[in-house]
Amino acid sequence: MTSPVASTSWAAGQQATISWEDDGQSPTLKDLGPCKVSVYVGSQIQQTLIQEVVPSVDVSTTSSVVFTPDASKGENSNQ
């Protein structure tokens, strides 16, 4: 992941971007193939789904997705 970073804050109803790049380590993005992209909050141990962004994107040929955070999912936050 290259964006968002820990200090990123998204506002509901305004477009936001999630982006990534291959770091050259295994598994490569080509090895992963289609992936689901979603927004979660929580710790490394416990994650809670906030919003699905896209059900399937080939991360080896696409480097970002743009979406609009849903206001019904909660208050503006940087969590």
MODALIN-V915923 format. One record per run of one state. SS is the DSSP state (@ for helix, = for strand, . for the rest). FROM is the first residue (numbers start at 1). TO is the last residue. If there is no record, write none. Layout:
BEGIN
SS/FROM/TO
SS/FROM/TO
END
This chain:
BEGIN
./1/2
=/3/3
./4/9
=/10/10
./11/14
=/15/19
./20/28
@/29/32
./33/33
=/34/42
./43/46
=/47/58
./59/63
=/64/68
./69/70
@/71/73
./74/76
=/77/77
./78/79
END
